[in-house]
Structures are given as structure tokens and as C-alpha cells.
Amino acid sequence: MTMKLIHGDCLELMKKIPDNSVDLVLTDPPYNISVTTEKNGKKRKNEWDNIENYIDWCIAWLTQCQRVLKPNGVLYFWHNDIQQVADLLLAIRQHTNFLFRSFCIWDKGKSYRAKVWLNRKPDSVSALRSWFNVCEYCLHFYKAPETKKNAGAGLDRIKNDPECYKPLKDWYVAEKKRLGVTEKMILERYRKEIGKSGAMLRHYFKNTQFEIPTEEVWNRVFVPLGFGKNLYKDYEELTESYGTIRKSYELLRKNYEKLRYVHHCDEQHCNVWHVPSVPFNKRFHTCQKPVEILERLIRVSSNEGGIVLDCFMGSGSTGVACLNTNRNFIGIEKDEVYFKIAERRIHEAEGK
């Protein structure tokens, strides 16, 4: 596996990563909440977590993630401030090509923070005006096609490809011309016989969500208009031809399947994760995530040998998770202290 660790500002360094080259972005950006930490009895504010024009800044790095991700790329990023999450979701929808897929919750269980809260007396928290937060959120996105955000994948794309099932489509057009049948005539008969609006007629033998009629529709609508008396004698022959053509496009279908977003379901596959947080005395970083969760996300949303990018690498947990799951890794970290910690942790993990 290749571990590429880069020290510097991700907004500049990501520009050097080629377009469409990354399989998965899994990152933990600053939350812009100015966390205060205590070390050796001294309190200090994490300046890296105080960012002006935060939403615009996020859109800037997310735009770079969009560029470097492959067409079937997946993005996860962490946050814990729900108001900023709401603002981010709106901005992402307006300014990027990402499709929001899942809102996942990391329940830290009986973490230090939760224990402290449980031991407080009611009168000591009288100023609190919201629910005490003992979880963090992981937002899950797909990279949408440039041309159509709701475009499907796999077989859906085949059904929208003009070249697929072309022999049947050409036959249908030729039969209409031979019989002197118009779409209006078919629609009128469909409404009379089936009693529905005729919305499905937009898909029968067409380039948009290609379908063939059901047996009932074929017999009651198309056969009386003359279809099936020449090339296709009955509905069974039509469906047999349809099946034959499907087989001929099997290779094409497999190629399209490669474009589907990677998602390997595992056990207890839901959006709430009950994993203890890393104890404070064992953390390398204030906001360190358990390697267990990171490994799971990597296994679910990428394939072995894929490339995972963490543009806010911190102390290198994502890199360790990549080593443990046989993925290549690109990690970028601006803070020199954390970068050196990440280097050491990942080199030690490589040695093991």
C-alpha cells in the first residue's frame, strides 16, 4: 500500500491531485467551535478551529474533493455543530455536485463527557437551553454526474442509453410506420382498455427508462392495432427477443455497474454507531476518531487497493485504518505538530 503524507494547507495541496483519481474522501475538518483543551494544567484555545467565513471555506475544500473524486466517488466528513451542519447542507446543495445520502450518528456511549454530564446536579446546569450533546455526526455524500444529479447507475443507465435495445426500438418505429399507427392512437386505445393516464407509454420502446409492455397491455393495446403480426407473432416472442438482447448487453451492463457508488453492506448496517470514544489519556489529537469506525467506513465505501484521501489528517487515524484495510492513502495536515505525530503513527503501523 502507498502512504503519501503531505504537510501544508489542503486548499493549495489538493490542487496537485489529479482529477477523478480518488475513490473515497474520509475527513474530519475543523468544526469552527473554538474548542478549549487542557494540557499539563494549562488551558488553550485550538486556533485551527476558529475560521472566518467558515461556510465559504468549507465549500472551497469540498469543491476540490469533488474534482479529485472519481465519478463513483464517495465523501464522508465529520461535524458536531448542528446549526453549522444545516448551513453546510444548504450550501453544498447550492454550490457543489454532491448528493447527500446519509446522516450518521456516532453515539460515544459512556464517554468521559457523558459521565461528567450524568454526575452533574440539576441546579448546576440551569443555564443550559438545549440537549447536552454526547454524539458526533458523519455526513455521507455521493459525487453526482455533472449533467444530471439524479442520474441512475448500472441497469438504470442502460435503460436510458439510446444504443441499448436499439433493435427493438428500431423495430417499433418501423412497425408504427408500416401500420400507419401514431402515438396518439396508441394512447387513446391504452386509456380506453387499461383505464390509466398512459404515463408508461413514455417508456415503452423509448430511450428514457426503456421498458416493454406487460402481457396484458401488449394483447389489449398493441396487438389489435396490428403489432406482432409480422416480426413478432405474439407477446412471448417479443419477450424472448428482449431477453436475447439483454444478454448481448450483459458486458455493457457490467461496465456500467463499475460506475455505481461503492457500498458494501455489513452487519448491523444502520446510521447509528455505538462505539466508545478514545480515552483522553490515549489520544494523539483533541478530536481523534476511533480507528474502528474509520476502518468500517473504508471497508463499506471503497474496494481494496483504492485510494482514500483525508485532507485534514490530524494525527493520522485514517491512514492507520487504510493500512489495516489494504487501501492506499493520501493524508494532508497543516499543523506541524500533528503532522509529525501522524507520520510516526503511520510508520509504526507500517512496521507492524
Disulfide bonds with the S-S distance in Angstrom:
none
